[in-house]
Amino acid sequence: MNPTTLRIILAIGGLAFLAALYFWERHRAQPKTAQRRAKSRTRTRASKPKPVVAKAAAASKKPAPKKKVAAAKREPNLGMLEMSESNDQDERDTPKGFAQLWSKMRNKDDHLEEDALVDDASPPRLEPLLVQLFVITRSEPIAGTELLAAAERHQLFPGAQDIFYCYDIEDETEPVLFSVANLVHPGTFPFDSDMAEFHCPGLALFAEFPGAPHDHQRLDVMLDTATALAAEFDALIEDEQHRPLTSSHTKWMRQRVRDLQHHAKVTN
């Protein structure tokens, strides 16, 4: 082997050795680089804040528990006068005592079960018509003795809750046609004390009409009595909104009673 060939062989072997050394060093460095990258990712994740806002938003989306609300009875807006300490009979206030009086009367005579199940196929029940007529004097108040005399003429008798009642003697199933209360809070009369010293600026006639067979007659008697009392005491007749009672409103009440009677026949 001549010297030239030997040098070529040594050069090739040196290059091969250097290439092998290079790839071996590169292969050994790869695991260390992967470990450094993994540690860097771990530190980055640990440094990120927790999604507190997202959790709070998710918690706010939870539906709040529903509260059970008891069904309240419908109370009429019975208007009446509230007497001040100076006995000013022209000052009107929120109808409190009269509404409480009506609530007691309804609770006493209420025989309906509020929790009774209603058949879905049956027609909806119509609300009874509550009629309120206010007889308010123009000038002079009504004296107690004059009120007792007028009540006797119109068959109004003192009864429970210290108010007057108009009775139907012939019909024992529906004895009370309507009631008459004092227009001044709390709506009662001093039957047990001295009616001679009593005065009031007006009266409140009220009744509920569910659609019974004789409700139209009850309404006529109630309207006639209010008209007669207004004539005797020089008073005005106002409706439930304390507006002058008109013929159109009277016709509407009569038609409403007929509608309730027709509905009662259909449902029964």
C-alpha positions in Angstrom: 0.0 0.0 0.0 1.5 3.2 -1.0 1.6 6.3 1.2 -1.1 8.2 -0.7 -3.7 5.5 -0.3 -3.0 5.2 3.4 -3.5 8.9 3.9 -6.9 8.8 2.1 -8.0 5.9 4.2 -7.0 7.7 7.5 -8.8 10.9 6.3 -12.0 9.0 5.6 -11.8 7.2 8.9 -11.3 10.5 10.8 -14.3 12.0 9.1 -16.4 9.0 10.0 -15.3 9.2 13.6 -16.1 12.9 13.8 -19.6 12.4 12.3 -20.3 9.5 14.7 -19.1 11.7 17.7 -21.3 14.5 16.5 -24.5 12.5 16.2 -23.8 10.8 19.6 -23.5 14.1 21.4 -26.7 15.4 19.7 -28.6 12.3 20.7 -27.5 12.6 24.3 -28.6 16.2 24.5 -32.2 15.6 23.4 -33.5 14.1 26.8 -32.1 17.0 28.7 -33.8 19.5 26.4 -37.1 17.7 26.8 -36.8 17.8 30.6 -36.1 21.5 30.6 -39.1 22.2 28.4 -41.4 20.1 30.7 -40.2 21.9 33.8 -40.8 25.3 32.0 -44.4 24.3 31.1 -45.0 23.1 34.7 -43.9 26.5 36.1 -46.0 28.4 33.5 -49.1 26.5 34.4 -48.5 26.9 38.2 -48.1 30.7 37.7 -51.5 31.1 35.9 -54.4 32.3 38.3 -57.3 30.0 38.9 -60.5 30.9 37.0 -62.3 32.3 40.0 -64.5 34.5 37.8 -65.7 31.6 35.8 -66.6 29.7 38.9 -68.4 32.6 40.4 -70.3 33.1 37.1 -71.2 29.4 37.1 -72.4 29.6 40.7 -74.5 32.7 39.8 -76.3 30.7 37.1 -77.7 28.2 39.6 -81.4 28.8 39.9 -82.5 30.1 43.2 -85.0 28.0 45.2 -88.6 29.0 44.5 -90.4 30.3 47.5 -93.9 29.1 48.2 -96.3 32.0 48.2 -99.7 31.5 49.9 -102.7 32.5 47.8 -104.2 35.6 49.3 -107.9 36.2 49.4 -109.4 38.9 47.3 -110.3 41.8 49.5 -112.6 44.5 48.3 -111.5 48.1 48.1 -114.1 49.4 50.5 -113.8 53.2 50.7 -114.6 54.9 53.9 -113.8 58.0 55.9 -111.0 58.2 58.5 -111.8 60.5 61.4 -108.9 62.6 62.6 -108.4 63.8 66.2 -110.2 67.0 65.4 -113.3 65.1 64.2 -112.9 66.4 60.7 -115.5 64.5 58.8 -114.4 65.6 55.3 -111.0 64.0 55.4 -110.7 60.7 53.5 -108.0 58.1 54.2 -107.1 54.6 53.1 -110.0 52.1 53.5 -108.6 50.0 56.4 -111.3 49.3 59.0 -114.1 48.7 56.5 -112.0 46.2 54.6 -111.2 44.4 57.9 -114.9 44.3 58.7 -115.7 42.8 55.3 -112.9 40.3 55.7 -114.3 39.1 59.0 -117.8 38.7 57.5 -116.4 36.7 54.6 -114.3 34.4 56.8 -117.4 33.7 58.9 -119.6 32.7 56.0 -117.0 31.2 53.7 -117.6 27.5 53.2 -115.4 27.0 50.1 -112.3 24.9 50.2 -109.5 26.9 48.7 -107.3 23.9 48.1 -110.0 21.9 46.2 -108.9 20.5 42.8 -110.6 22.0 39.8 -111.4 19.9 36.7 -109.5 21.2 33.7 -112.4 20.5 31.5 -114.8 22.6 33.5 -115.3 26.3 32.5 -113.5 28.9 34.6 -115.3 30.2 37.6 -116.4 33.8 37.5 -115.6 36.1 40.4 -118.7 37.2 42.4 -119.7 40.8 41.9 -119.1 43.0 44.9 -121.5 46.0 44.9 -120.7 49.0 47.1 -123.0 52.0 47.3 -122.0 55.0 49.5 -124.7 57.4 50.7 -122.9 60.6 51.7 -124.7 63.6 53.1 -124.4 67.0 51.4 -124.2 69.1 54.6 -125.6 67.9 57.9 -124.4 64.5 59.3 -126.9 61.7 60.0 -128.0 61.7 63.7 -128.2 58.4 65.5 -131.9 58.7 66.3 -132.8 59.6 62.8 -130.8 56.7 61.5 -132.5 54.2 63.8 -135.9 55.5 62.6 -134.9 55.2 58.9 -133.5 51.7 59.5 -136.8 50.5 60.9 -138.7 51.9 58.0 -136.5 50.1 55.5 -136.2 46.9 57.5 -132.6 47.3 58.4 -131.8 45.5 61.7 -128.8 45.8 64.0 -126.7 42.6 64.0 -123.3 41.0 64.2 -120.2 43.1 63.7 -122.3 46.1 65.0 -123.7 47.0 61.6 -127.2 46.9 60.0 -128.5 44.0 57.9 -131.4 43.8 55.5 -133.1 40.4 55.8 -135.3 38.5 53.5 -137.8 36.9 55.8 -139.4 34.7 53.1 -136.1 33.2 51.9 -134.4 31.3 54.7 -131.6 30.0 52.4 -130.4 33.5 51.7 -131.6 35.6 54.7 -129.2 38.6 54.3 -129.9 40.7 51.2 -127.2 43.3 51.9 -125.4 45.1 54.8 -125.1 48.7 55.9 -122.0 50.0 57.7 -120.9 53.3 59.0 -118.9 55.3 56.5 -116.4 56.3 59.2 -113.6 54.0 60.4 -114.0 51.3 61.6 -117.5 51.0 60.0 -119.5 50.1 63.1 -122.4 51.7 65.0 -122.5 52.1 68.9 -125.6 50.0 69.4 -124.6 49.0 72.9 -124.0 52.6 74.0 -125.9 55.8 73.2 -127.0 56.1 69.6 -128.6 59.5 70.6 -125.2 61.1 70.7 -124.0 59.4 67.5 -123.5 61.2 64.2 -122.0 60.0 60.9 -121.4 61.7 57.5 -122.8 58.8 55.5 -123.5 55.1 55.1 -122.0 52.2 53.1 -124.3 49.6 51.6 -122.5 46.5 50.3 -123.3 42.9 49.2 -121.7 40.2 47.1 -123.6 38.6 44.2 -122.3 35.2 43.1 -125.0 34.5 40.6 -127.8 33.0 42.8 -131.3 32.8 41.3 -132.6 35.8 43.3 -129.5 38.0 43.0 -131.2 40.4 40.6 -134.0 41.0 43.1 -131.4 41.6 45.9 -129.7 44.2 43.7 -133.0 46.0 43.1 -133.8 46.1 46.8 -130.3 47.4 47.6 -130.5 50.2 44.9 -134.0 51.2 46.1 -132.9 51.4 49.7 -129.9 53.5 48.8 -132.1 55.9 46.8 -134.6 56.2 49.7 -131.9 56.8 52.3 -130.3 59.5 50.0 -133.6 61.3 49.7 -134.2 61.2 53.5 -130.8 62.5 54.5 -130.2 64.9 51.5 -127.3 62.8 50.4 -125.5 61.7 47.2 -125.1 58.1 46.1 -121.6 57.2 44.9 -120.2 53.9 43.5 -117.2 51.9 44.6 -114.8 54.4 43.2 -116.6 57.3 45.0 -117.9 58.6 41.8 -121.6 59.7 41.4 -123.7 56.6 40.6 -124.9 56.8 37.0 -127.7 55.0 35.2 -125.1 53.4 32.9 -123.2 52.0 35.9 -126.5 50.7 37.3 -127.3 48.9 34.0 -123.8 47.4 34.0 -124.3 46.0 37.5 -127.6 44.5 36.5 -126.1 42.9 33.3 -123.2 41.6 35.3 -125.6 39.9 37.8 -127.5 38.3 34.9 -124.2 37.1 33.4 -123.3 35.5 36.7 -126.7 33.8 37.0 -126.4 32.4 33.4 -122.9 31.2 34.1 -124.1 29.5 37.3 -126.8 27.6 35.4 -124.3 26.4 32.7 -121.7 25.2 35.2 -124.2 23.5 37.4 
